[in-house]
Amino acid sequence: MNNERTYTHLVKQAMKVELNAISELVKHDLMDYESVCRKIAECEGKIVFMGVGKSGHIGKKLAATFASTGTPSFFVHATEGVHGDLGMIEARDITILISNSGSTKEVLDTLPTLSQIGCVTIAFTSNGESELAKRCDFQILYPKQNEADHLQLAPTSSSTMTLVLGDAIACAVSEAKQFTKEAFHKYHPAGALGKKLREEAAR
């Protein structure tokens, strides 16, 4: 590695790629998100996130964020789903299926059963023309951007955009539902946040 391509340079280079992806996401047409957010806010069941691989990891984090901010939610691994875990999902739920390409076989394999269950399905993808987007009731779409690794293959920019957009939707829904600090403390009584909220409540 020469002096011009130190680890610091490479780290910052990757960060800039992801930062650019987020900047493009902010500029992206968000008009379709209005109906998605309203549907989530009005859901009488739970929000179920589903995916595999890196998308699965992001789905787990988003389910935790939604749950802690006032929207009951959990994660189902798509492969485990078709081996029985789809039984966790009810007709009153909303299932958000995460796949950057929109063609992940394990995710697509869950759609026939989800249709039979009768829950609302939302595709979370960068490909609005994909099979997943076309077969779901709603779409959360984000712009296709270069991945941050030198091969432009590893899920980096795409997973970051999924996380940022999912977090933003959770925050928007939470505020619209007038979720309070007291309610947050009920779901998050431990740790530094729990301690801070206990101290505020005691004043």
N, C-alpha and C positions, 0 to 999 in steps of 0.2 A: 504494500500500500504506500503510495507516494505522499508527500507532504500536503498536496492539494486535496487529497481524498482521505482525510483522517476519519476516525470513527465519529468524531464530533460533526464533521461535514456531512457524513452519510446519515447520521441521526437527524440533523436539521433538514436535510434534503427530503427525507421521508415525511417528516412533520409538515413540511411545506406542501407536499402533495396532498396529505389528508386535510390540511387547512384550506387548500384550494377547493377540495371536494365539498367541504362544509359551506364555503362561500357560495359555490354554485347551488347548493341545496337551498340556502336562504333565498337566492334569487329565483328559484324554481317556482312555477305556477302552483300555488297551494289551493286553488279553487275547489278541487275535489275533496280536500280534507274536511271541508265544512260538514258535509253529510256523514262522513266517517266519524268525526268527533261527536256529532249529535247522536248518532246511532249508539256509540259506546256509552255516552252519558245517560242514555235512556234505557240501557240494557238492564233487564230484571234478573238476569242470571249472572254468570261470571264471564270474564274475558279470558279465553284460553289461547296461549301462544304455542305455536308448533313449528318445529324445524329440526334440522340435523346439522352436525358439524359446527362450524363457527356460528352459523345462523341459530343453531340450537342454544349455544352459549349466550348469545345476545337475547334470545327469547326468554331464557331463564332470568336474566337481569331485568328485562322489561316487565315480566310478570311480577317480580318483587317490587319494582317501582310503582306499578299500578296498584298493587295490593296495599302498599304503605301510604299511598296518597288518596285512599278512599274509594278505589275501584276494585272490588274483589276479583282476583286473577290467579291463575296457576299455569304451569308449563307442562306440556305433554310432548315427549320425544316422538317424532313421527314414526320411527321404526317400532317403538314400543306400542304406539297407538294401534297399528294394525295387528298387534299380537295381544290385544285385549284392553289396552288403556283408553281406547275410544269410548269405552263404557263409562268413563268419568264425565263425558260431555252430554249435556241435555239440550232439548230444543230451545230453551230460553237463553242459552249461552251464545256468545259470539266467538268464533274461532279465527284467529289471525295467523295465517300460514306464511312463514318467512322463507323466501328463496330468492337470492339475488338474480339468478338466471330465469326463474319462473318455470324451470323444467326439472327440478329435483324429483327423481322418481319416487323416493320414499314419501315425500310430501304429497305428490299427486295421488299416490295410492290410497291416501286417507279420504279423498273427496267423495267416492261413492257412498261410503258409510256416513260421512257427515251430511250428505244429501238426504239419506234415509232418516237420520236423526232429526233433521229439520232445523238445525241451527244456522244462524247467519254466518257466512264465510267472507273473510277479507284477505285478499292477496297483498303481501308486503314484498315488493319486488322492484327492480330497476327496469324490467321489461314489460311494458304495457301490452305488447302483442303476444306474450307468452301464453302457454296453455293454462297455467295457473291463473293469470289475470283474467282470461276469458271465461274460466269456469267458476270463478268466485262471484259473490254478489256485489262486492265493493272492492276497490283497490286503494292501497297506499303506495304511491309511486314516487321514486326518487331518481335523479338523473344518473345516467351511466358515466362513471369517472374512472380514470386510471388508478390501479392499485398502487400502493406506495413502495412495494418491494421492487428490486431491480429487474425482476422477470415479469412484473405486472401480472402476477398470478395469485399470490396469497391474499385471502380476504382481509383487507386492511381498510382502505378507503370505503369500500362498500359496507363493511360491518360497522365502521364508525358512523356513517350516514344513517344506517338502520338504527343504531343506538341513539344518536342525537334526535332523530325524527320521532322515534318511539317515546323517548323521554319528554320531548316537547308536547306530544299529544297527551301524555299522562298529566303533565302540568296544566295544560289548557283545560282538560276535562275536570281536574281537581278544583281549579279556580272557578269554573262554571258551576260546579256542584256546591260551591261555598264550603269546601272542606276546611276545617279549623285546626288550630294548633292543639286544642284539647283532644280532638279526634286523632290527630297524628300521634300524640303522646300515648293514647290508648293502644295503638297498634305498635308503638315503638317505645316501650317503657325502659329499655335497658341501654347501656352504652353512654357515650358522651352526649348524644342528642337527648336521650331520656333524662339524664341528669340535668341538662340545661333547661329542659321543659319543666321538670319538677321544681327547680329553683325559681323559675318565672312564675309558676302557679302559686308558689308559697309566699310571694311578695304581696 
